[in-house]
């Protein structure tokens, strides 16, 4: 009896990419139709921000090759002036490599290593490669914590559809953890996107979004080697079956970098193909000093040097927003995302309007070693003026510093509040108990949440002709109000005993004093029911 026919799933034509139309409807499309209809679509929107980020990167790689560039500012402008992508050019390119976009192809499965179990068997000197339930590739669905196993998730036996498997695999290829890897020895690095937030400029349509992020492949700007003869997407390269270390060859190579070797194991069923298992191992290891162009760099700690802007459970991302806008100087280690520098250039060349209403979408996760703490997609307004006006970026820096200072004042007053609430006679409370109460009162999270809601308005004001100093004064007042409100919220949890009233009065005195040191015009505490005089 002949073996059963191997399932096929052509990612260029099969519906698998979750898209949102301009009317708000959700549709799933293949690579070819997404690009052909990009002017009719609002965005890519998978439930996983990790898969969403990688899908955008793959679309950009296809588009770069379909238009053969763009290799100059004029070529980019010509694309911008067209109302849609030329479907014939997209189809012609995909036709050349369509067999390499089959998720289950026997010889070149998309972004996978064929017969990986056999390769690993030889590498492991006769030890069978372990399979993993495919659901565990979906990093954001798990309580990932094991050093060897990928994830822990219920319902592994059910498997995933080809579309679900493709999206889970992409998120894993982009954001997989480092350390010990199943079926491999040693401690390879984390996948290239895991350390920081992936930043994309957002336009009014998917067509505009892709063009804004389509970097001009000139040799001297912005990426060394980008668009050169060796800079090709993974499906145009020879597959690296073994674990390999090499330099990144350029932008297209980076967009499709395979830091992990993967092979999905499909099964044909009466209802269609299903994937239950996957074989994984360490893949390409980058050599040299390649810096991911879709991430921003900033210095949080001079001892560690420049690091990618990232999501952090204890720190709102907007608090480091200057890293998104500020152009790097020769003496500083920060660097905004490449797309922001390109937009600034296009504005200076009068190709993009200075009043263009854009935004930045950020995708990523926060992790502690292998354990994932959160995954997130956020949006920050992008007034192009903040990319070209260093003075206004400096005002933004002052505003964020003022927010930090007001937060420090609040921290001191919250400590005073908790200390007074726990004090008994002349005895001082234990510092651990005070710290625990401060944490329960949650004054700082309340403060940063309130102020974060005002951040978009600050950026909007700085992006207009409004006086920048007026915007800064408005923000400082918003920070003071947020601090008073957060302290009030914490104090209210202590009840209405005399000790609670006394603790509130002492904390308000401390906050008023600390805020007054920051600004001589700081108003006194607002009158509120239950507050001490």
ZAVO-944729 format. One record per residue (C-alpha): residue number from 1; x, y, z. Coordinates in pm, 1 decimal. Example, Ala and Ser with C-alpha at 12.3 -4.5 7.8 and 13.67 -1.06 7.14 Angstrom:
% residues 2
num,px,py,pz
1,1230.0,-450.0,780.0
2,1367.0,-106.0,714.0
//
This chain:
% residues 533
num,px,py,pz
1,0.0,0.0,0.0
2,147.6,339.6,-96.1
3,210.2,583.7,189.7
4,-62.8,844.4,245.0
5,-20.3,1163.4,47.8
6,157.8,1434.5,245.4
7,-65.9,1732.5,335.0
8,0.1,2065.3,166.9
9,-59.8,2418.4,290.5
10,45.6,2699.0,56.2
11,95.6,3008.2,273.6
12,79.9,3234.6,-30.0
13,-280.2,3132.2,-110.7
14,-435.9,2957.4,188.6
15,-617.3,3184.0,440.2
16,-410.1,3202.9,758.4
17,-307.5,3566.6,827.5
18,-566.5,3741.2,1051.9
19,-641.9,4085.1,904.9
20,-873.7,4368.2,997.6
21,-1055.1,4552.6,719.7
22,-1110.8,4927.3,716.8
23,-1468.5,4857.0,823.8
24,-1350.8,4660.6,1127.1
25,-1429.9,4311.6,997.2
26,-1184.4,4025.8,1048.2
27,-1067.5,3809.0,758.4
28,-791.3,3553.7,707.3
29,-583.5,3575.7,389.9
30,-265.4,3432.6,239.2
31,49.9,3630.4,165.1
32,-49.8,3711.2,-192.8
33,-398.3,3839.8,-116.9
34,-281.7,4039.3,186.1
35,-43.9,4236.8,-33.6
36,-292.5,4265.7,-320.6
37,-560.9,4400.7,-84.8
38,-335.3,4595.0,152.8
39,-500.0,4924.9,54.7
40,-835.1,4780.3,169.1
41,-705.8,4653.2,503.1
42,-637.0,4834.3,828.4
43,-377.1,4603.6,980.3
44,-257.8,4254.5,1067.6
45,-414.7,4156.7,1399.0
46,-353.3,3813.9,1543.8
47,-445.6,3744.6,1905.4
48,-72.1,3693.2,1960.7
49,133.3,4014.7,1939.2
50,439.1,3793.5,1887.2
51,300.0,3627.2,1574.9
52,169.3,3964.6,1451.7
53,516.4,4119.6,1467.4
54,679.0,3833.7,1275.7
55,405.8,3827.8,1008.6
56,470.2,4196.5,943.3
57,840.1,4120.8,902.8
58,772.6,3841.8,652.7
59,541.5,4066.4,449.7
60,816.2,4328.5,439.0
61,1070.6,4071.2,319.8
62,837.8,3959.1,38.4
63,762.9,4318.2,-57.5
64,1131.3,4416.4,-65.3
65,1199.5,4135.7,-311.3
66,885.3,4192.9,-518.8
67,979.4,4559.3,-581.1
68,1355.9,4484.4,-591.3
69,1435.3,4741.6,-327.7
70,1348.7,5021.0,-302.5
71,1710.7,5119.7,-363.8
72,1671.3,5497.4,-361.5
73,1456.3,5769.1,-213.0
74,1302.6,5828.4,-558.0
75,1206.9,5461.9,-585.1
76,1045.6,5472.3,-240.6
77,854.8,5789.2,-330.1
78,724.5,5628.5,-649.7
79,582.7,5341.0,-444.6
80,430.1,5585.1,-195.2
81,251.7,5771.2,-473.2
82,84.9,5453.7,-603.6
83,-256.6,5378.6,-448.8
84,-184.5,5006.4,-412.9
85,85.1,4744.9,-458.6
86,112.4,4605.8,-810.2
87,-45.0,4258.4,-775.8
88,133.8,4136.4,-1089.2
89,476.5,4209.3,-938.9
90,382.3,4039.3,-614.3
91,245.4,3734.7,-797.3
92,548.9,3712.2,-1025.2
93,783.5,3700.9,-728.1
94,576.1,3449.3,-532.5
95,543.9,3227.7,-840.2
96,924.0,3190.7,-845.0
97,935.2,3060.7,-488.7
98,584.1,2934.5,-423.8
99,703.4,2579.8,-355.7
100,908.4,2715.8,-65.8
101,602.9,2870.3,98.2
102,438.8,2528.6,150.9
103,422.5,2470.6,525.0
104,453.2,2093.3,481.1
105,671.6,2055.2,172.3
106,884.9,1740.7,195.6
107,1203.7,1913.4,74.6
108,1169.4,2280.1,177.7
109,892.7,2331.8,433.0
110,852.5,2703.6,502.1
111,1113.5,2832.0,752.7
112,1180.0,2474.2,867.4
113,1443.5,2203.9,837.4
114,1315.2,1890.7,659.0
115,1369.7,1558.4,834.3
116,1500.6,1744.4,1138.0
117,1458.1,1438.3,1359.9
118,1706.8,1252.0,1140.5
119,1951.7,1544.6,1151.7
120,1930.3,1560.2,1530.2
121,1963.7,1181.0,1556.7
122,2300.6,1207.3,1383.6
123,2408.6,1510.0,1588.6
124,2311.6,1337.5,1912.0
125,2509.3,1024.6,1815.2
126,2214.8,793.8,1785.8
127,1989.4,944.7,2050.1
128,1634.2,994.4,1926.7
129,1511.3,1353.5,1904.0
130,1225.5,1434.8,2138.6
131,901.5,1569.6,1998.3
132,705.7,1849.8,2161.7
133,329.0,1914.9,2141.0
134,290.0,2190.0,1884.2
135,67.5,2395.0,2113.6
136,375.0,2465.1,2323.2
137,519.4,2679.5,2045.2
138,254.9,2942.1,2125.3
139,463.3,3122.9,2385.1
140,197.1,3371.3,2488.5
141,-53.4,3097.5,2578.7
142,161.8,2932.9,2837.5
143,310.3,2940.2,3181.2
144,651.3,2882.9,3028.1
145,900.6,2809.2,3301.3
146,1087.5,2486.6,3226.9
147,1451.5,2495.7,3123.8
148,1415.5,2210.7,2876.9
149,1048.6,2171.5,2791.3
150,903.2,2448.8,2582.8
151,574.4,2523.0,2753.3
152,309.2,2384.0,2981.4
153,-38.1,2396.0,2834.4
154,-344.8,2181.3,2856.6
155,-512.0,2013.0,2560.7
156,-190.4,1923.3,2378.1
157,-341.1,1617.0,2211.1
158,-593.3,1822.3,2013.7
159,-324.0,1971.0,1794.2
160,-350.0,2283.6,1579.7
161,-473.7,2359.1,1232.2
162,-209.2,2445.2,970.5
163,-294.6,2816.1,1005.2
164,-263.5,2804.3,1384.4
165,58.0,2604.1,1360.2
166,213.3,2855.8,1122.1
167,136.9,3149.6,1351.5
168,259.5,2966.3,1662.8
169,581.2,2867.9,1484.5
170,649.1,3226.3,1375.3
171,607.2,3363.9,1726.3
172,848.6,3099.6,1852.8
173,1107.4,3170.9,1581.0
174,1101.6,3539.8,1666.0
175,1071.5,3536.0,2044.9
176,1186.4,3193.8,2168.2
177,1397.2,3192.3,2489.2
178,1765.2,3121.0,2521.5
179,1934.3,2882.9,2760.4
180,1894.6,2508.8,2738.6
181,1706.9,2401.1,2427.4
182,1530.8,2070.9,2380.5
183,1739.1,1831.7,2165.4
184,2050.9,2051.6,2187.1
185,2345.5,2095.8,2421.1
186,2490.2,2427.5,2527.7
187,2310.6,2752.9,2591.0
188,2219.3,2933.7,2268.0
189,2102.3,3294.0,2276.1
190,1738.3,3390.9,2283.9
191,1572.9,3445.7,1947.3
192,1647.4,3787.8,1794.7
193,1328.0,3972.9,1888.7
194,1294.8,3853.4,2248.5
195,1517.9,4116.2,2418.3
196,1309.7,4419.9,2321.8
197,990.9,4564.3,2178.2
198,946.7,4542.2,1800.3
199,852.6,4887.5,1668.6
200,649.6,4947.9,1352.7
201,520.8,5277.1,1217.5
202,143.1,5262.9,1170.1
203,-31.5,5431.8,876.5
204,-395.7,5472.5,783.1
205,-403.0,5143.1,588.9
206,-193.0,4827.8,577.0
207,-58.7,4952.8,243.2
208,68.7,5269.6,411.6
209,199.5,5079.2,714.2
210,407.3,4841.7,503.1
211,548.7,5125.5,294.0
212,643.6,5330.7,599.2
213,841.7,5032.9,729.9
214,990.8,4942.6,391.4
215,1346.1,5062.8,449.2
216,1536.2,5216.6,159.8
217,1816.0,4972.5,73.0
218,2092.6,5218.8,-4.5
219,2444.3,5105.4,70.7
220,2530.8,5403.1,288.6
221,2192.6,5431.7,462.6
222,2047.5,5305.5,685.1
223,2176.7,4946.8,718.2
224,2524.0,4825.1,615.1
225,2502.1,4544.1,362.5
226,2125.2,4566.9,322.1
227,2013.9,4469.5,-24.0
228,2355.8,4334.6,-121.6
229,2400.6,4011.4,-320.9
230,2417.5,3796.5,-5.8
231,2122.6,3962.7,164.9
232,1830.1,3733.2,86.3
233,1524.8,3606.6,275.4
234,1551.1,3256.4,417.7
235,1339.4,3094.0,145.8
236,1593.5,3206.8,-116.7
237,1889.1,3069.5,79.5
238,2014.2,2716.7,126.7
239,1866.2,2566.3,441.2
240,2110.5,2534.9,730.3
241,2036.4,2182.3,852.8
242,2300.5,2197.1,1125.5
243,2340.5,2440.7,1410.2
244,2544.6,2726.8,1260.5
245,2701.2,3057.0,1364.5
246,2747.7,3333.6,1107.2
247,2715.1,3707.7,1062.0
248,2385.0,3864.7,962.7
249,2413.9,3952.0,592.9
250,2168.0,4239.1,590.6
251,1812.1,4347.6,643.6
252,1634.8,4074.2,444.4
253,1844.2,3807.7,614.9
254,1754.8,3954.7,955.4
255,1382.0,3973.0,875.6
256,1371.8,3595.3,822.2
257,1645.1,3482.5,1062.5
258,1599.8,3122.7,1181.9
259,1744.7,3116.0,1532.9
260,1572.8,2780.9,1591.2
261,1544.1,2474.7,1373.3
262,1185.4,2357.1,1355.2
263,988.4,2087.9,1175.9
264,611.5,2063.0,1208.3
265,476.8,1706.8,1189.3
266,145.3,1710.2,993.8
267,-123.2,1441.4,1001.1
268,-396.2,1400.6,741.1
269,-746.5,1361.7,886.4
270,-1091.7,1348.6,739.0
271,-1139.3,1713.8,834.7
272,-804.9,1821.5,688.4
273,-447.6,1837.7,810.9
274,-367.4,1877.6,1178.1
275,-34.5,1929.0,1354.7
276,11.9,1769.9,1695.2
277,387.7,1747.7,1731.4
278,696.0,1949.4,1644.0
279,1068.4,1881.4,1651.8
280,1289.6,2173.3,1757.4
281,1656.3,2250.7,1805.5
282,1899.6,2542.7,1813.2
283,1954.7,2708.3,1476.2
284,2145.0,3012.3,1348.2
285,2359.7,3195.9,1601.4
286,2444.8,3557.2,1503.5
287,2808.9,3667.4,1499.7
288,2924.9,4027.3,1509.1
289,2753.9,4346.4,1618.6
290,2424.1,4340.4,1428.7
291,2164.4,4565.7,1596.6
292,1799.3,4485.9,1529.0
293,1664.4,4785.4,1326.0
294,1308.4,4744.6,1456.3
295,1416.9,4800.3,1816.2
296,1518.1,5115.3,2002.8
297,1829.2,5125.4,2220.2
298,1869.4,5321.9,2540.5
299,2096.7,5323.8,2846.3
300,1920.0,5237.2,3172.2
301,2235.5,5141.8,3357.1
302,2577.3,5269.6,3249.1
303,2733.2,4944.3,3369.0
304,2526.1,4744.0,3121.7
305,2545.4,4995.1,2838.1
306,2284.5,5026.5,2563.3
307,1990.1,4784.5,2581.0
308,1672.4,4744.8,2374.2
309,1359.6,4926.5,2487.9
310,1142.2,4651.6,2632.2
311,819.4,4577.7,2812.7
312,851.3,4558.2,3190.1
313,573.8,4463.5,3436.6
314,698.8,4724.2,3682.2
315,762.5,5010.3,3441.5
316,533.3,5153.2,3173.6
317,701.9,5161.4,2834.9
318,607.0,5525.9,2768.2
319,839.8,5632.8,3051.2
320,1132.7,5566.9,2813.0
321,961.6,5716.7,2508.7
322,1248.1,5950.5,2418.8
323,1427.8,5641.3,2284.1
324,1162.5,5624.0,2011.1
325,1203.9,5981.8,1892.7
326,1555.2,6104.5,1960.5
327,1821.8,6076.2,1691.1
328,2148.4,5931.7,1821.7
329,2460.4,6144.5,1837.7
330,2818.3,6028.6,1798.5
331,2875.2,6041.0,2176.4
332,2558.5,5864.8,2290.0
333,2465.8,5497.0,2281.7
334,2091.3,5535.3,2234.3
335,1938.7,5476.2,1892.6
336,1581.1,5513.3,1776.1
337,1426.2,5249.1,1546.1
338,1542.6,5268.6,1184.7
339,1189.4,5341.9,1063.4
340,1180.9,5660.0,1274.3
341,1506.9,5782.2,1121.2
342,1375.7,5706.7,773.1
343,1051.1,5892.9,835.9
344,1249.8,6191.2,962.6
345,1455.6,6184.6,641.7
346,1144.4,6161.8,422.7
347,989.0,6456.3,607.6
348,1302.9,6665.6,563.6
349,1295.2,6581.2,191.3
350,928.9,6695.5,175.5
351,815.6,6350.0,65.1
352,605.3,6293.0,376.1
353,390.9,6571.0,515.7
354,501.0,6726.0,843.1
355,142.6,6701.1,965.7
356,108.7,6329.8,888.3
357,-94.9,6150.5,1154.5
358,109.3,5840.9,1235.7
359,159.1,5610.8,1531.4
360,408.5,5354.2,1652.6
361,291.5,5002.1,1731.5
362,510.8,4806.7,1973.2
363,500.1,4429.0,2012.2
364,683.2,4206.5,2254.2
365,701.3,4032.9,2587.9
366,864.9,4055.3,2926.3
367,1042.6,3754.8,3066.0
368,1260.2,3649.5,3354.8
369,1502.5,3395.5,3210.2
370,1265.7,3144.0,3048.1
371,951.1,3249.0,3235.1
372,720.3,3483.0,3042.8
373,569.3,3752.3,3264.6
374,356.9,3931.0,3004.7
375,311.3,3979.5,2631.3
376,175.0,4298.4,2491.0
377,95.9,4526.9,2199.0
378,91.6,4901.6,2265.6
379,49.3,5213.0,2054.2
380,227.3,5546.5,2092.3
381,136.5,5857.3,1888.7
382,401.8,5959.4,1636.0
383,393.2,6331.2,1554.2
384,663.1,6361.2,1287.8
385,771.6,6688.9,1444.3
386,916.9,6494.8,1734.7
387,1144.1,6313.0,1488.6
388,1288.4,6633.4,1343.7
389,1276.6,6890.8,1627.1
390,1546.1,6815.8,1886.7
391,1421.8,7099.2,2108.9
392,1080.9,6940.0,2149.9
393,1234.9,6602.3,2221.6
394,1433.6,6772.6,2496.6
395,1108.2,6907.9,2639.5
396,970.5,6553.7,2632.9
397,1278.2,6439.4,2824.9
398,1218.8,6712.0,3083.7
399,854.7,6604.2,3113.7
400,948.7,6241.5,3176.6
401,1207.3,6350.4,3432.3
402,942.5,6560.6,3608.8
403,711.7,6257.9,3617.9
404,990.7,6051.3,3771.8
405,1059.0,6317.5,4034.3
406,691.5,6346.3,4128.0
407,678.8,5966.8,4149.9
408,974.1,5972.6,4390.4
409,793.5,6233.0,4601.8
410,489.2,6008.4,4610.9
411,704.7,5712.6,4712.2
412,838.2,5905.8,5012.4
413,489.4,6010.2,5120.9
414,353.3,5656.3,5079.1
415,631.7,5526.9,5303.3
416,544.0,5791.4,5561.3
417,177.8,5694.2,5533.8
418,247.4,5326.0,5593.2
419,497.2,5391.9,5875.4
420,251.5,5611.6,6064.4
421,-32.4,5367.2,6011.8
422,171.1,5080.7,6159.8
423,337.3,5275.5,6441.1
424,243.4,5175.0,6792.8
425,332.9,5426.3,7062.0
426,699.7,5515.8,7049.9
427,797.4,5198.1,6868.2
428,889.6,5220.1,6499.9
429,736.6,4952.0,6278.3
430,949.0,4688.8,6110.5
431,1072.1,4805.8,5767.7
432,955.9,4484.0,5601.9
433,604.2,4540.8,5733.1
434,610.1,4900.7,5610.4
435,729.8,4790.6,5267.6
436,459.5,4525.6,5246.8
437,188.7,4779.9,5333.5
438,324.5,5029.6,5078.3
439,298.7,4759.4,4815.9
440,-59.5,4675.7,4913.8
441,-163.2,5042.3,4902.6
442,-38.8,5048.6,4538.9
443,7.1,5424.9,4524.9
444,280.2,5412.3,4260.4
445,98.0,5180.3,4017.3
446,-206.7,5407.0,4055.1
447,7.1,5715.8,3986.3
448,176.0,5578.5,3675.5
449,-150.9,5445.0,3537.7
450,-321.7,5782.9,3580.0
451,-31.3,5971.4,3427.3
452,2.2,5721.3,3143.1
453,-349.6,5808.0,3033.6
454,-230.3,6168.0,2984.5
455,89.0,6080.8,2797.5
456,-71.2,6063.2,2451.8
457,-204.2,6417.1,2503.0
458,143.3,6540.7,2595.6
459,290.6,6390.5,2278.3
460,7.7,6538.6,2072.4
461,72.2,6885.4,2216.7
462,445.0,6861.6,2152.5
463,373.8,6758.8,1794.8
464,172.2,7072.4,1718.1
465,255.3,7441.9,1704.2
466,153.7,7479.8,2068.7
467,419.3,7641.7,2287.1
468,638.7,7358.3,2414.9
469,687.0,7520.6,2755.9
470,309.5,7545.5,2793.8
471,282.7,7174.0,2720.1
472,548.3,7106.2,2982.9
473,362.9,7314.6,3244.2
474,41.0,7128.5,3164.8
475,218.5,6795.2,3210.3
476,380.8,6892.1,3540.4
477,41.6,6991.4,3677.2
478,-100.4,6658.5,3556.8
479,182.4,6479.2,3740.7
480,112.9,6668.2,4064.3
481,-258.1,6593.0,4044.1
482,-186.7,6225.9,3973.7
483,42.9,6209.9,4278.9
484,-218.4,6364.8,4509.1
485,-488.0,6137.0,4370.8
486,-271.5,5825.8,4415.3
487,-189.7,5918.7,4775.8
488,-557.9,5978.5,4847.1
489,-644.0,5637.2,4701.6
490,-386.4,5468.4,4922.1
491,-483.3,5656.9,5236.5
492,-851.4,5576.2,5185.1
493,-772.2,5206.5,5226.2
494,-659.8,5264.5,5586.4
495,-1010.7,5338.2,5711.1
496,-1136.0,5623.4,5930.4
497,-963.7,5563.1,6262.5
498,-774.4,5842.5,6434.8
499,-448.5,5667.8,6351.9
500,-545.3,5655.0,5985.4
501,-630.4,6029.3,5984.9
502,-300.5,6110.3,6151.0
503,-109.6,5892.2,5898.8
504,-285.4,6069.0,5611.5
505,-200.6,6412.4,5750.6
506,167.3,6323.8,5787.4
507,181.2,6173.7,5438.3
508,11.7,6478.1,5282.3
509,257.6,6706.0,5459.1
510,546.5,6499.1,5319.7
511,405.6,6499.3,4966.0
512,341.3,6874.2,4972.9
513,696.3,6937.8,5094.6
514,857.5,6707.1,4836.9
515,654.5,6849.3,4547.1
516,732.6,7203.9,4660.3
517,1102.9,7125.9,4625.4
518,1039.4,7033.6,4262.0
519,840.7,7347.3,4181.4
520,784.2,7661.7,4394.7
521,434.1,7692.7,4249.2
522,313.6,7353.0,4367.2
523,-40.2,7390.1,4503.7
524,-134.8,7265.5,4844.9
525,-317.3,6938.2,4887.6
526,-667.0,6948.7,4742.3
527,-951.3,6968.5,4991.0
528,-1120.6,6630.0,5018.2
529,-1373.5,6470.9,5245.7
530,-1200.0,6284.1,5524.0
531,-862.9,6455.7,5477.5
532,-698.2,6609.6,5777.7
533,-668.7,6985.7,5792.9
//
